[in-house]
Amino acid sequence: MKNIITALVLSLGVSSMAHAADGTINFTGNIIEQACDITSGVAGTQTVNLGSIAKSNLSGAGKTSGSTKFSIVLADCPVDFIPTKVSVKFDGTSVATDTSLLALTAGQTATGVGVQILEADGNTPVPLRTASVQQTLVSGGTTTLDFVARYKAVAVATAGTANASSTFVVDYN
């Protein structure tokens, strides 16, 4: 019995040591003189008109409207800019049942839909808070980042106003 208690005490000491670990985290990055200017819209704000869509086109979860193209234009990127790739992360309030979609802003009368953002190909979704496909920056020039947006039903849609709003962050890589 004494040997069992001794073995138990020793095994407890060993098991707690097995969970202890030392490690290192290295944080890296660059401080740049300036980033590119966002020239889309006024002060980086633009309006994308998704049009008037018949609710019959959004008659059940997964149904989508036609897509509308929009662009984020980066200009005056420094010639000696260290990052050569860029991506975009969109953010905003998401639909409760599909967190990849933008929820309609408060006070909208339509229901059962959200706004989906996709890559320029119109097939690849860009979920909220997820980086888009990286694109190459034009050093000293203009880089146009193209996307499309559309309504996507999460239930049977009801008619009414259907506006949504998103912020975005440009990630330089």
Contact map, one row per residue, 1 for C-alpha under 8 A:
11111000000000000000000000000000000000000000000000000000000000000000000000000000000000000000000000000000000000000000000000000000000000000000000000000000000000000000000000000
11111100000000000000000000000000000000000000000000000000000000000000000000000000000000000000000000000000000000000000000000000000000000000000000000000000000000000000000000000
11111110000000000000000000000000000000000000000000000000000000000000000000000000000000000000000000000000000000000000000000000000000000000000000000000000000000000000000000000
11111111000000000000000000000000000000000000000000000000000000000000000000000000000000000000000000000000000000000000000000000000000000000000000000000000000000000000000000000
11111111100000000000000000000000000000000000000000000000000000000000000000000000000000000000000000000000000000000000000000000000000000000000000000000000000000000000000000000
01111111110000000000000000000000000000000000000000000000000000000000000000000000000000000000000000000000000000000000000000000000000000000000000000000000000000000000000000000
00111111111000000000000000000000000000000000000000000000000000000000000000000000000000000000000000000000000000000000000000000000000000000000000000000000000000000000000000000
00011111111100000000000000000000000000000000000000000000000000000000000000000000000000000000000000000000000000000000000000000000000000000000000000000000000000000000000000000
00001111111110000000000000000000000000000000000000000000000000000000000000000000000000000000000000000000000000000000000000000000000000000000000000000000000000000000000000000
00000111111111000000000000000000000000000000000000000000000000000000000000000000000000000000000000000000000000000000000000000000000000000000000000000000000000000000000000000
00000011111111100000000000000000000000000000000000000000000000000000000000000000000000000000000000000000000000000000000000000000000000000000000000000000000000000000000000000
00000001111111110000000000000000000000000000000000000000000000000000000000000000000000000000000000000000000000000000000000000000000000000000000000000000000000000000000000000
00000000111111111000000000000000000000000000000000000000000000000000000000000000000000000000000000000000000000000000000000000000000000000000000000000000000000000000000000000
00000000011111111100000000000000000000000000000000000000000000000000000000000000000000000000000000000000000000000000000000000000000000000000000000000000000000000000000000000
00000000001111111110000000000000000000000000000000000000000000000000000000000000000000000000000000000000000000000000000000000000000000000000000000000000000000000000000000000
00000000000111111111000000000000000000000000000000000000000000000000000000000000000000000000000000000000000000000000000000000000000000000000000000000000000000000000000000000
00000000000011111111000000000000000000000000000000000000000000000000000000000000000000000000000000000000000000000000000000000000000000000000000000000000000000000000000000000
00000000000001111111100000000000000000000000000000000000000000000000000000000000000000000000000000000000000000000000000000000000000000000000000000000000000000000000000000000
00000000000000111111100000000000000000000000000000000000000000000000000000000000000000000000000000000000000000000000000000000000000000000000000000000000000000000000000000000
00000000000000011111110000000000000000000000000000000000000000000000000000000000000000000000000000000000000000000000000000000000000000000000000000000000000000000000000000000
00000000000000000111111000000000000000000000000000000000000000000000000000000000000000000000000000000000000000000000000000000000000000000000000000000000000000000000000000000
00000000000000000001111100000000000000000000000000000000000000000000000000000000000000000000000000000000000000000000000000000000000000000000000000000000000000000000000000000
00000000000000000000111110000000000000000000000000000000000000000000000000000000000000000000000000000000000000000000000000000000000000000000000000000000000000000000000000000
00000000000000000000011111000000000000000000000000000000000000000000000000000000000000000000000000000000000000000000000000000000000000000000000000000000000000000000000000000
00000000000000000000001111100000000000000000000000000000000000000000000000000000000000000000000000000000000000000000000000000000000000000000000000000000000000000000000000000
00000000000000000000000111110000000000000000000000000000000000000000000000000000000000000000000000000000000000000000000000000000000000000000000000000000000000000000000000000
00000000000000000000000011111000000000000000000000000000000000000000000000000000000000000000000000000000000000000000000000000000000000000000000000000000000000000000000000000
00000000000000000000000001111100000000000000000000000000000000000000000000000000000000000000000000000000000000000000000000000000000000000000000000000000000000000000000000000
00000000000000000000000000111110000000000000000000000000000000000000000000000000000000000000000000000000000000000000000000000000000000000000000000000000000000000000000000000
00000000000000000000000000011111000000000000000000000000000000000000000000000000000000000000000000000000000000000000000000000000000000000000000000000000000000000000000000000
00000000000000000000000000001111100000000000000000000000000000000000000000000000000000000000000000000000000000000000000000000000000000000000000000000000000000000000000000000
00000000000000000000000000000111111000000000000000000000000000000000000000000000110000000000000000000000000000000000000000000000000000000000000000000000000000000000000000000
00000000000000000000000000000011111000000000000000000000000000000000000000000000000000000000000000000000000000000000000000000000000000000000000000000000000000000000000000000
00000000000000000000000000000001111100000000000000000000000000000000000000000100000000000000000000000000000000000000000000000000000000000000000000000000000000000000000000000
00000000000000000000000000000001111110000000000000000000000000000000000000001100000000000000000000000000000000000000000000000000000000000000000000000000000000000000000000000
00000000000000000000000000000000011111000000000000000000000000000000000001111100000000000000000000000000000000000000000000000000000000000000000000000000000000000000000000000
00000000000000000000000000000000001111100000000000000000000000000000000001111000000000000000000000000000000000000000000000000000000000000000000000000000000000000000000000000
00000000000000000000000000000000000111110011000000000000000000000000000111100000000000000000000000000000000000000000000000000000000000000000000000000000000000000000000000000
00000000000000000000000000000000000011111111000000000000000000000000000111100000000000000000000000000000000000000000000000000000000000000000000000000000000000000000000000000
00000000000000000000000000000000000001111111110000000000000000000000001111000000000000000000000000000000000000000000000000000000000000000000000000000000000000000000000000000
00000000000000000000000000000000000000111111111000000000000000000000000000000000000000000000000000000000000000000000000000000000000000000000000000000000000000000000000000000
00000000000000000000000000000000000000111111110000000000000000000000000000000000000000000000000000000000000000000000000000000000000000000000000000000000000000000000000000000
00000000000000000000000000000000000001111111100000000000000000000000000000000000000000000000000000000000000000000000000000000000000000000000000000000000000000000000000000000
00000000000000000000000000000000000001111111110000000000000000000000000000000000000000000000000000000000000000000000000000000000000000000000000000000000000000000000000000000
00000000000000000000000000000000000000011111111000000000000000000000000000000000000000000000000000000000000000000000000000000000000000000000000000000000000000000000000000000
00000000000000000000000000000000000000011101111100000000000000000000000000000000000000000000000000000000000000000000000000000000000000000000000000000000000000000000000000000
00000000000000000000000000000000000000001000111110000000000000000000000000000000000000000000000000000000000000000000000000000000000000000000000000000000000000000000000000000
00000000000000000000000000000000000000000000011111000000000000000001010000000000000000000000000000000000000000000000000000000000000000000000000000000000000000000000000000000
00000000000000000000000000000000000000000000001111100000000000000001000000000000000000000000000000000000000000000000000000000000000000000000000000000000000000000000000000000
00000000000000000000000000000000000000000000000111110000000000000011000000000000000000000000000000000000000000000000000000000000000000000000000000001110000000000000000000000
00000000000000000000000000000000000000000000000011111000000000000000000000000000000000000000000000000000000000000000000000000000000000000000000000000000000000000000000000000
00000000000000000000000000000000000000000000000001111100000000000000000000000000000000000000000000000000000000000000000000000000000000000000000000000000000000000000000000000
00000000000000000000000000000000000000000000000000111110100000001000000000000000000000000000000000000000000000000000000000000000000000000000000000000000000000000000000000000
00000000000000000000000000000000000000000000000000011111110000000000000000000000000000000000000000000000000000000000000000000000000000000000000000000000000000000000000000000
00000000000000000000000000000000000000000000000000001111111000000000000000000000000000000000000000000000000000000000000000000000000000000000000000000000000011100000000000000
00000000000000000000000000000000000000000000000000000111111000000000000000000000000000000000000000000000000000000000000000000000000000000000000000000000000010000000000000000
00000000000000000000000000000000000000000000000000001111111000111000000000000000000000000000000000000000000000000000000000000000000000000000000000000000000000000000000000000
00000000000000000000000000000000000000000000000000000111111110111000000000000000000000000000000000000000000000001000000000000000000000000000000000000001100110000000000000000
00000000000000000000000000000000000000000000000000000011111110100000000000000000000000000000000000000000000000000000000000000000000000000000000000000000101110000000000000000
00000000000000000000000000000000000000000000000000000000011111100000000000000000000000000000000000000000000000000000000000000000000000000000000000000000111110000000000000000
00000000000000000000000000000000000000000000000000000000011111100000000000000000000000000000000000000000000000000000000000000000000000000000000000000001111100000000000000000
00000000000000000000000000000000000000000000000000000000000111110000000000000000000000000000000000000000000000000000000000000000000000000000000000000001111000000000000000000
00000000000000000000000000000000000000000000000000000000111111111000000000000000000000000000000000000000000000000000000000000000000000000000000000000001110000000000000000000
00000000000000000000000000000000000000000000000000000000110001111100000000000000000000000000000000000000000000000000000000000000000000000000000000000111100000000000000000000
00000000000000000000000000000000000000000000000000001000110000111110000000000000000000000000000000000000000000000000000000000000000000000000000000000111000000000000000000000
00000000000000000000000000000000000000000000000000000000000000011111000000000000000000000000000000000000000000000000000000000000000000000000000000000110000000000000000000000
00000000000000000000000000000000000000000000000001000000000000001111100000000000000000000000000000000000000000000000000001000000000000000000000000011100000000000000000000000
00000000000000000000000000000000000000000000000111000000000000000111110000000000000000000000000000000000000000000000000000000000000000000000000000011100000000000000000000000
00000000000000000000000000000000000000000000000000000000000000000011111000000000000000000000000000000000000000000000000100000000000000000000000001111000000000000000000000000
00000000000000000000000000000000000000000000000100000000000000000001111100000000000000000000000000000000000000000000000000000000000000000000000001111000000000000000000000000
00000000000000000000000000000000000000010000000000000000000000000000111110000000000000000000000000000000000000000000000000000000000000000000000111100000000000000000000000000
00000000000000000000000000000000000001110000000000000000000000000000011111000000000000000000000000000000000000000000000000000000000000000000000111000000000000000000000000000
00000000000000000000000000000000000001110000000000000000000000000000001111100000000000000000000000000000000000000000000000000000000000000000011110000000000000000000000000000
00000000000000000000000000000000000111110000000000000000000000000000000111111000000000000000000000000000000000000000000000000000000000000000011110000000000000000000000000000
00000000000000000000000000000000000111100000000000000000000000000000000011111000000000000000000000000000000000000000000000000000000000000001111000000000000000000000000000000
00000000000000000000000000000000000110000000000000000000000000000000000001111100000000000000000000000000000000000000000000000000000000000001110000000000000000000000000000000
00000000000000000000000000000000001110000000000000000000000000000000000001111110100000000000000000000000000000000000000000000000000000001111110000000000000000000000000000000
00000000000000000000000000000000011100000000000000000000000000000000000000011111100000000000000000000000000000000000000000000000000000000011000000000000000000000000000000000
00000000000000000000000000000000000000000000000000000000000000000000000000001111100000000000000000000000000000000000000000000000000000000011000000000000000000000000000000000
00000000000000000000000000000000000000000000000000000000000000000000000000000111110000000000000000000000000000000000000000000000000000000010000000000000000000000000000000000
00000000000000000000000000000001000000000000000000000000000000000000000000001111111100000000000000000000000000000000000000000000000000000010000000000000000000000000000000000
00000000000000000000000000000001000000000000000000000000000000000000000000000001111100000000000000000000000000000000000000000000000000000000000000000000000000000000000000000
00000000000000000000000000000000000000000000000000000000000000000000000000000000111111000000000000000000000000000000000000000000000000001000000000000000000000000000000000011
00000000000000000000000000000000000000000000000000000000000000000000000000000000111111000000000000000000000000000000000000000000000000011110000000000000000000000000000000011
00000000000000000000000000000000000000000000000000000000000000000000000000000000001111100000000000000000000000000000000000000000000001111000000000000000000000000000000000011
00000000000000000000000000000000000000000000000000000000000000000000000000000000001111110000000000000000000000000000000000000000000001111000000000000000000000000000000001111
00000000000000000000000000000000000000000000000000000000000000000000000000000000000011111000000000000000000000000000000000000000001111100000000000000000000000000000000001111
00000000000000000000000000000000000000000000000000000000000000000000000000000000000001111100000000000000000000000000000000000000001110000000000000000000000000000000000111100
00000000000000000000000000000000000000000000000000000000000000000000000000000000000000111110000000000000000000000000000000000001111100000000000000000000000000000000000111100
00000000000000000000000000000000000000000000000000000000000000000000000000000000000000011111000000000000000000000000000000000011111000000000000000000000000000000000011110000
00000000000000000000000000000000000000000000000000000000000000000000000000000000000000001111100000000000000000000000000000000001100000000000000000000000000000000000011100000
00000000000000000000000000000000000000000000000000000000000000000000000000000000000000000111110000000110000000000000000000000001000000000000000000000000000000000000111000000
00000000000000000000000000000000000000000000000000000000000000000000000000000000000000000011111000000110000000000000000000000000000000000000000000000000000000000000010000000
00000000000000000000000000000000000000000000000000000000000000000000000000000000000000000001111101111110000000000000000000000001000000000000000000000000000000000000000000000
00000000000000000000000000000000000000000000000000000000000000000000000000000000000000000000111111111111000000000100000000000000000000000000000000000000000000000000000000000
00000000000000000000000000000000000000000000000000000000000000000000000000000000000000000000011111100010000000000000000000000000000000000000000000000000000000000000000000000
00000000000000000000000000000000000000000000000000000000000000000000000000000000000000000000001111100000000000000000000000000000000000000000000000000000010000000000000000000
00000000000000000000000000000000000000000000000000000000000000000000000000000000000000000000011111111000000000000000000000000000000000000000000000000000010000000000000000000
00000000000000000000000000000000000000000000000000000000000000000000000000000000000000000000011111111100000000000000000000000011000000000000000000000000000000000000000000000
00000000000000000000000000000000000000000000000000000000000000000000000000000000000000000000011001111100000000000001000000000111000000000000000000000000000000000000000000000
00000000000000000000000000000000000000000000000000000000000000000000000000000000000000000000011001111110000000000111100000000011000000000000000000000001000000000000000000000
00000000000000000000000000000000000000000000000000000000000000000000000000000000000000000001111000111111000000000111000000000001000000000000000000000000000000000001110000000
00000000000000000000000000000000000000000000000000000000000000000000000000000000000000000001111100001111100000001110000000000000000000000000000000000000000000000001000000000
00000000000000000000000000000000000000000000000000000000000000000000000000000000000000000000001000000111110100001110000000000000000000000000000000000000000000000111100000000
00000000000000000000000000000000000000000000000000000000000000000000000000000000000000000000000000000011111100000000000000000000000000000000000000000000000000000111100000000
00000000000000000000000000000000000000000000000000000000000000000000000000000000000000000000000000000001111100000000000000000000000000000000000000000000000000000000000000000
00000000000000000000000000000000000000000000000000000000000000000000000000000000000000000000000000000000111110000000000000000000000000000000000000000000000000000000000000000
00000000000000000000000000000000000000000000000000000000000000000000000000000000000000000000000000000001111111100000000000000000000000000000000000000000000000011110000000000
00000000000000000000000000000000000000000000000000000000000000000000000000000000000000000000000000000000001111100000000000000000000000000000000000000000000000111100000000000
00000000000000000000000000000000000000000000000000000000000000000000000000000000000000000000000000000000000111111000000000000000000000000000000000000000000011111100000000000
00000000000000000000000000000000000000000000000000000000000000000000000000000000000000000000000000000000000111111000000000000000000000000000000000000000000011110100000000000
00000000000000000000000000000000000000000000000000000000000000000000000000000000000000000000000000000000000001111100000000000000000000000000000000000000111111000000000000000
00000000000000000000000000000000000000000000000000000000010000000000000000000000000000000000000000000011000001111110000000000000000000000000000000000011111010000000000000000
00000000000000000000000000000000000000000000000000000000000000000000000000000000000000000000001000001111000000011111000000000000000000000000000000000011110000000001000000000
00000000000000000000000000000000000000000000000000000000000000000000000000000000000000000000000000001111000000001111100000000000000000000000000000001111000000000001000000000
00000000000000000000000000000000000000000000000000000000000000000000000000000000000000000000000000011100000000000111110000001110000000000000000000001111000000000000000000000
00000000000000000000000000000000000000000000000000000000000000000000000000000000000000000000000000001000000000000011111000001110000000000000000000111100000000000000000000000
00000000000000000000000000000000000000000000000000000000000000000000000000000000000000000000000000000000000000000001111111111100000000000000000000111000000000000000000000000
00000000000000000000000000000000000000000000000000000000000000000000000000000000000000000000000000000000000000000000111111111100000110000000000001110000000000000000000000000
00000000000000000000000000000000000000000000000000000000000000000000100000000000000000000000000000000000000000000000011111100000000000000000000001110000000000000000000000000
00000000000000000000000000000000000000000000000000000000000000000000000000000000000000000000000000000000000000000000011111110000000000000000000000100000000000000000000000000
00000000000000000000000000000000000000000000000000000000000000000010000000000000000000000000000000000000000000000000011111111000000000000000000000110000000000000000000000000
00000000000000000000000000000000000000000000000000000000000000000000000000000000000000000000000000000000000000000000011111111000000000000000000000000000000000000000000000000
00000000000000000000000000000000000000000000000000000000000000000000000000000000000000000000000000000000000000000000011011111100000000000000000000000000000000000000000000000
00000000000000000000000000000000000000000000000000000000000000000000000000000000000000000000000000000000000000000001111001111110000000000000000000000000000000000000000000000
00000000000000000000000000000000000000000000000000000000000000000000000000000000000000000000000000010000000000000001111000011111011100000000000000000000000000000000000000000
00000000000000000000000000000000000000000000000000000000000000000000000000000000000000000100000000111000000000000001100000001111110000000000000000000000000000000000000000000
00000000000000000000000000000000000000000000000000000000000000000000000000000000000000001111010000111100000000000000000000000111110000000000000000000000000000000000000000000
00000000000000000000000000000000000000000000000000000000000000000000000000000000000000001110000000000000000000000000000000000011111000000000000000000000000000000000000000000
00000000000000000000000000000000000000000000000000000000000000000000000000000000000000001100000000000000000000000000000000000111111100000000000000000000000000000000000000000
00000000000000000000000000000000000000000000000000000000000000000000000000000000000000111100000000000000000000000000000000000100111111000000000000000000000000000000000000100
00000000000000000000000000000000000000000000000000000000000000000000000000000000000000111000000000000000000000000000001000000100011111000000000000000000000000000000000000000
00000000000000000000000000000000000000000000000000000000000000000000000000000000000000110000000000000000000000000000001000000000001111100000000000000000000000000000000000000
00000000000000000000000000000000000000000000000000000000000000000000000000000000000011100000000000000000000000000000000000000000001111110000000000000000000000000000000000000
00000000000000000000000000000000000000000000000000000000000000000000000000000000000011100000000000000000000000000000000000000000000011111000000010000000000000000000000000000
00000000000000000000000000000000000000000000000000000000000000000000000000000000000111000000000000000000000000000000000000000000000001111100001000000000000000000000000000000
00000000000000000000000000000000000000000000000000000000000000000000000000001000001111000000000000000000000000000000000000000000000000111110011000000000000000000000000000000
00000000000000000000000000000000000000000000000000000000000000000000000000001000000100000000000000000000000000000000000000000000000000011111111000000000000000000000000000000
00000000000000000000000000000000000000000000000000000000000000000000000000001111100100000000000000000000000000000000000000000000000000001111110000000000000000000000000000000
00000000000000000000000000000000000000000000000000000000000000000000000000111110000000000000000000000000000000000000000000000000000000000111110000000000000000000000000000000
00000000000000000000000000000000000000000000000000000000000000000000000000111000000000000000000000000000000000000000000000000000000000000111111000000000000000000000000000000
00000000000000000000000000000000000000000000000000000000000000000000000011111000000000000000000000000000000000000000000000000000000000001111111100000000000000000000000000000
00000000000000000000000000000000000000000000000000000000000000000000000011100000000000000000000000000000000000000000000000000000000000011100111110000000000000000000000000000
00000000000000000000000000000000000000000000000000000000000000000000001111000000000000000000000000000000000000000000000000000000000000000000011111000000000000000000000000000
00000000000000000000000000000000000000000000000000000000000000000000001111000000000000000000000000000000000000000000000000000000000000100000001111100000000000000000000000000
00000000000000000000000000000000000000000000000000000000000000000000111100000000000000000000000000000000000000000000001100000000000000000000000111110000000000000000000000000
00000000000000000000000000000000000000000000000000000000000000000000111000000000000000000000000000000000000000000000111111000000000000000000000011111000000000000000000000000
00000000000000000000000000000000000000000000000000000000000000000011110000000000000000000000000000000000000000000000111101000000000000000000000001111100000000000000000000000
00000000000000000000000000000000000000000000000001000000000000000011110000000000000000000000000000000000000000000011110000000000000000000000000000111110000000000000000000000
00000000000000000000000000000000000000000000000001000000000000011111000000000000000000000000000000000000000000000011100000000000000000000000000000011111000000000000000000000
00000000000000000000000000000000000000000000000001000000000000011100000000000000000000000000000000000000000000001111000000000000000000000000000000001111100000000000000000000
00000000000000000000000000000000000000000000000000000000010011111000000000000000000000000000000000001000000000001111000000000000000000000000000000000111110000000000000000000
00000000000000000000000000000000000000000000000000000000011111110000000000000000000000000000000000000000000000011100000000000000000000000000000000000011111110000000000000000
00000000000000000000000000000000000000000000000000000000000111100000000000000000000000000000000011000000000000011100000000000000000000000000000000000001111110000000000000000
00000000000000000000000000000000000000000000000000000000001111000000000000000000000000000000000000000000000000011000000000000000000000000000000000000000111110000000000000000
00000000000000000000000000000000000000000000000000000000011110000000000000000000000000000000000000000000000000010000000000000000000000000000000000000000111111000000000000000
00000000000000000000000000000000000000000000000000000011011100000000000000000000000000000000000000000000000001111000000000000000000000000000000000000000111111100000000000000
00000000000000000000000000000000000000000000000000000010000000000000000000000000000000000000000000000000000001110000000000000000000000000000000000000000000111110000000000000
00000000000000000000000000000000000000000000000000000010000000000000000000000000000000000000000000000000000011100000000000000000000000000000000000000000000011111000000000000
00000000000000000000000000000000000000000000000000000000000000000000000000000000000000000000000000000000000111100000000000000000000000000000000000000000000001111100000000000
00000000000000000000000000000000000000000000000000000000000000000000000000000000000000000000000000000000000111000000000000000000000000000000000000000000000000111110000000000
00000000000000000000000000000000000000000000000000000000000000000000000000000000000000000000000000000001100111100000000000000000000000000000000000000000000000011111000000000
00000000000000000000000000000000000000000000000000000000000000000000000000000000000000000000000000000001100100000000000000000000000000000000000000000000000000001111100000000
00000000000000000000000000000000000000000000000000000000000000000000000000000000000000000000000000000111100000000110000000000000000000000000000000000000000000000111110000000
00000000000000000000000000000000000000000000000000000000000000000000000000000000000000000001000000000101100000000000000000000000000000000000000000000000000000000011111000000
00000000000000000000000000000000000000000000000000000000000000000000000000000000000000000111100000000100000000000000000000000000000000000000000000000000000000000001111100000
00000000000000000000000000000000000000000000000000000000000000000000000000000000000000000111000000000000000000000000000000000000000000000000000000000000000000000000111110000
00000000000000000000000000000000000000000000000000000000000000000000000000000000000000011110000000000000000000000000000000000000000000000000000000000000000000000000011111000
00000000000000000000000000000000000000000000000000000000000000000000000000000000000000011100000000000000000000000000000000000000000000000000000000000000000000000000001111100
00000000000000000000000000000000000000000000000000000000000000000000000000000000000001111000000000000000000000000000000000000000000000000000000000000000000000000000000111110
00000000000000000000000000000000000000000000000000000000000000000000000000000000000001111000000000000000000000000000000000000000001000000000000000000000000000000000000011111
00000000000000000000000000000000000000000000000000000000000000000000000000000000001111100000000000000000000000000000000000000000000000000000000000000000000000000000000001111
00000000000000000000000000000000000000000000000000000000000000000000000000000000001111100000000000000000000000000000000000000000000000000000000000000000000000000000000000111
